[in-house]
Amino acid sequence: MTFDQNLSSRINLMRIVLISGIVFVHVPHNPETSPFLGVYGFFDWIRVFLGDALFRIGVPCLSAISGYLLFRRGMQAFDYSATVKSKARTVLLPFLLWNGALFAAVLLIQLFDVGIGYFPDLWNATPREMISHGAAVEELPVNVPLYFLRDLFVCILLSPVLAFFVKRFALPTLAVLLIVTAWPDLTLFIVQKKSILFSFTLGIALALHKVNLKALDPHAAKITVAVLVSAALLATGLYFTGPEFTFELNLLRNLLAVFGAMGLWASSSILIRSRAGKRLADTGSLSFWIFCAHYPLLVLMWMVWNKGGPDFYPAFYIGAVLLSFLILIVSNAQVRSKLPALYAVLTGSRSGKPKTPPQNPSSAKAVPLQPAPDTLSATAKVNQ
């Protein structure tokens, strides 16, 4: 199908909405303030709903978008070597820079016995553990959400193989990856999170088989309600059984993350028609800035709060989220404006605003677009 302005705007909208949702996923807590204790009642249920149910859909949805954009022009137009070089600059380099900066900062503050228990104990880590904290080889990186950039680059390296199989054996390939993704006890060592590989491959399949991405739009309202109700039911089950979930709940959580991605994509057809949706779709590289910078900011706030904050966790949760968005929005604008060269490196050469298509008022046909410079997505837990 033609990649038109509506699809481009919806992709940009989903990036900023879902990446903003990841901020809620990563608000720190300790065992005494775990939402599964139910100390704050409905407020704790809301935390579970946002962090353990609804926004787990973010990674599958955004990784599917990444796979789709990579192959939306077909196999013939795909240049593997050029793609790897480009993604090394737009995906791998930002991962190394942002994670490396936090890694160095943690090393420094832990010299003064600061940050122990909030970040991995780097000075007492083995060389193998140090490599993982710095490059996410086997474990999550020190800047936890950035595991996604590592996994995304791995998927890009594997993309010709994945494209080969989904082009010829789409349903069997997706079925196998879905089982691996959903089954709680199965592990894939090539990626940190299994859902990324399935969703990225699904995106490739949608592109190569020219699936209409607007097919679900007529049913968007019903699908959105179904996703929200499913997330609420799952959150209720998790709330009353966590933090150690049963096999069945883990299975349902994994399935919701995958199938809920399609529901959230359908909801974008509704959101993009609103004034707020259109403004969010025009925020450009802000989503990438939020993704890379929010985790250390939240942990820093948690460290400060534990030094002298009141013993009322909801105040921290709400305050940390609001203050994080304020700081991230302001810092993004300031660095982009005053240090454009540095900003370009830190955001993988992403522009401040998404590209707009050329206008052709004499034609009603959709104009093919070049989407915003790169693709993204994210989700991880602080207390994993």
N, C-alpha and C positions, 0 to 999 in steps of 0.2 A: 504494500500500500504506500501511497505518497506520504512522506514525512512533512506535515504541514505545521503552520504556526501554532495551532491548537495543541498538537502533540508536544512540540518544543516547550510551550508554556507549562503544560501539565508536568513534564519531566522536571523542569526547574522548580515548580511548586512542590512536587513530592520530595525533592532533595531538601529544601529548607524546612518543610513540615516534619519529615521523619528524622532528620538530623537534629532538629530542635527537640524532638521527642527523646532522643538519646540522652540529652542532658538530664531528664527525669530518671532515666535508668541508672545513671552514675552518681546520683546524690549519695554521698557516703553515710554509713551508719555503723554502729558497733553491735555486738550481741545484745546489749541492754536496750538498744533502740530498734531492734529488728521489727519489721512490720508484722511478723508472724506471731509475736507475743500478744498482739491485740490490745496493747496498753491504751492506744488512742482510738480504738474502735473503728468507725467508718473512715476516718482519716488514714489509718493503716491499710484498710481495704483499698482505698484509692491508690496508695503507693504500690500495692501489689498489682492492681489493675494496670497502672501505667508502666511499671518497671518490669513485671514478670509476664505480662500477657500482651497488652495492646502494642507496645513499641518494640516487642521482639519481632514484629512483622517488618520492621524497618530494614534490616539487613537483607532478607530475601527480596523485598520489593526493589531496593536500590541496586542490588547485585544483578537482578534480572534486567534492569534498565541498562546496566553497564554491558552485559552480554549482547543485548539487542542493538545498542548503538555501535558496537564493534563490528557487527555483520549486517547492518541494515542495508548496505549497498550490495550485498551478496558476496559469495566466495571469490568471484573473479576480481573484485575490487579490493580484496583484502591482501595487504602487503605485510607479511609477518615481520621481516627485519625492520621495516620502517615503524611498524606498530610497537615493537619491543623498545626501540630507541626512544620513541615518543613517550611511551608509558614509563620508561625509566626516569624521564624528566618530570612527568606530571603525577606519577604515583609513587615510585620507589624513592626518589630524591626527597620529596616532602616527608615521607615516613622516616627516613634516616635523619633528617634535620630536626624535626620536631621531637622524635623519640631520643635522639642523641643529645639534644639540648636539655631535656628533662633528666636523662641519665647522668649527665655531667653535674647538673644542679643537685641531684640527690646524693651523688658521691660527695659533693662539697659539704652539704648541710649535715650529712651523717658523720663527718669528721668531728662535728661538735655535738654529736648525740641528738640531733634533731631529725625528725622524720622517721625514726625507727617505729615500726608498727603501722605506719601510713603507707610507706613504700617498701619494696623488698630490701632486705639487709644486704646491700651490695658489697660491703667490705668483708663480710663473712661468707659470701657466695663462692661456689667453686667456679673455675674457669668456664665450665660448660654452662652453668647457670648464668654467669655474666654475659655470655654470648647470646643466650636466649632473652635476657632482659634488654639487651641492646639491639638485637636483630630479630627477635621473635622466631628463632629457629625451631625450638621445641615447646616453649612456653609463651605465655602472653608477655608482650613488651612492658616496660616500666610505665609507659603511657598507654594504658590498657586498650582504649578503643582503637588504637592504630593497628591492632592485629588485622583489621579489615583491609588496610592498604597492603599489608604483606600478603594476605590471602588473595586479594584481587590481582596482584601482580603474578602470583602463582597461577591463577586461572587464565590470565592473559598468556603466560608462557605455554599453557596447555591448550590454548584455544584452537589451534589447527586440528588437534586430535579430537577434541570435543565436537568441533564442527563436522568433522568427517563422520562421526558416529550418528549425530542427530540428523544429518542430511540424509543418511541411508536407513538408519534404524531409530527413528525419533522416539517412538513409544517405548520400545524395550529399553533404550538407554535412559530415558527419563524415569521409567518405572524402577529400574535398578538403583539409580541415584536417589529416588524418593524413599525407597526402603532403607537405604543406608542413612539418609538424613533423619528419618522419623524414628528409627529403632534406637532407643536410648543407649544400649550397650555396645553398639558398633562404633568404631573409631576410625577416622581417616587421618593418617599422619602427615599428609601433604598440606592440609589446611587446618587452621585452628578451630574453625567452626564449619561443620558439615553443610549447613544450609546454604552457604555461599556457593559451593560447587554446584549443587543442584540448581539453584536459582540462576546462576550465571549461564549454565547450560540451557535452561529453559528460555532465557532471553535470546540465546543464539538460535534455538529452534524456532522461536516466534519470528525472528528476522529471516532465516533461510527459507522457511515455509510460507513467508508472506502472510502471516496471520493478521487479521484486522484488529488492531489494538483498541478500536472503538466498539467492538462487537458487544461488549457488556454495558455500554453506556445507557441504552434504554431501560435497563434494570438497575441502574446505579443506586437509586434510593433504597430499594429492597436489599441489595447486596450489602450496602453500607450498614444498614440496621442489623443484618444477619451477622456481620463481622463484629460489631460492637456488642451484640447480645452474647455471641460466642466467647468473646474476650471477657465479658463480665462473668459468665458462668465458669470459665476456666479460672479466673481470678478468685472466685468464691471457693472453688475446690482447693486451690493453692493456699489460700489464706487460712483455711481450717486444718490443713495437713502439713504445711511447710514448717521449717525450711527444708526438711528432707522429704522430697516428693515421691509418691509412689510411681511404679513403672508406668501405670496407665496414665497418670497425670503428665509425666514427662513425654509420653508418646503423643498425647493430645496437644501439649504445648508445642512440640515440634511440628505437628501437622497444622496447627493454627498459624504458626509462623510462615509456613509455605503457602497455604491456601488463602490465608488472610491477606497476603500480598496482592492477590488478584482483586480482592474486595477493596483494598485501599486505593488501588489504581483506578478502579471504577469510580470511587468517590471523588477522584480528582476532576472528573467531568462535571461534577456539581460545584465543587469548590472554585474552579477556575472561572466560573461565571460571576462570582461575587467580586466586589471591589477589593476586599481584603486579599482574596486569592490572587487577583491580578497583580496587586502590589507585592505580595510575597514572591510571585514568580519572577519579579524583576529585581530580586535582591542579589542575583549573580553569585559571586564567589564568597559571599558572607557565609553560606552553608558550609563550605570547606574550612573556613576560619573557625567557625563554631566547633566543627568536628575535631579539629586538631588541638584546639586550645582549651576546651572546656574541662577536661579531666584534671589536669594539674591545678587549675583554678579552683575547682570544687574541693579538692583534697587540701589545698592551702587554707581555704575557708574553714574546713572541718578541723584542721590543726589549731587555728586561731580560736575557734568556738570552744574547743575542748580545754583551752587555757583559761577561759573566763566567762564563757557564755552561760546563760541560764539553763536550768535543767528542764527544758521544755522543747523536745525535738521538733514538733511542727513549726516552731518559729524559725529554727535553723533551715529546715527543708524549704519552706516558702521563701525565706529571705535569701538563701543561697541560690535558688533558681532565678529569682528576679534580679539579684545583683549580678549574677553570671551573665545573663542576657544583656544587661546594661553595659557591663564592662566589655563584653565581646563585640557588641555592635559599635561602641565608641572606638575601641582599639582597632577594629577592622577598618573603619573609616579613616582614622588618623594615620595608620601605617600605609594604607593604600594611597592616601593623598600626599604624605610627606616623605615616604620612603618607597616609592613605586618599584625600584629595582629589587629591593629586599622583599617586598610584598609579592612580586612576581615569582621569586624563587621559592618562598614559603608556601605559596598556593599552587605550585606546579604550573606556572605560566597561565593561570586562569585569569580572565579579565574581570574587572569589577562588576560589569553588567553583562547579562546574556546577550548574544548577538540577535539582531532582528533581521527578518528576511527582506529581500527586496520586494517592493510593492509593485503590483501590476494591475492597476484599476480596470484595464480593458479586458481582463480575463477573470473568469470565476473559478478557474482551476487552482488547486493548491500549488504553492511554489515550494520546491524542495529546499530544505534548510540545511545549514551547517549548525548543529546544536552547540550549546555552550561547550568550551574547550575540553572538558573532560567529564568523566562520570565518577560517582562516588556513592558511598553508603556506610552505615555503621551500627553495632550494638555489642556491648559487653558489660559485665557486672563489676562493680568495685570490689565486692566481697565474694569473689568466685572461689 
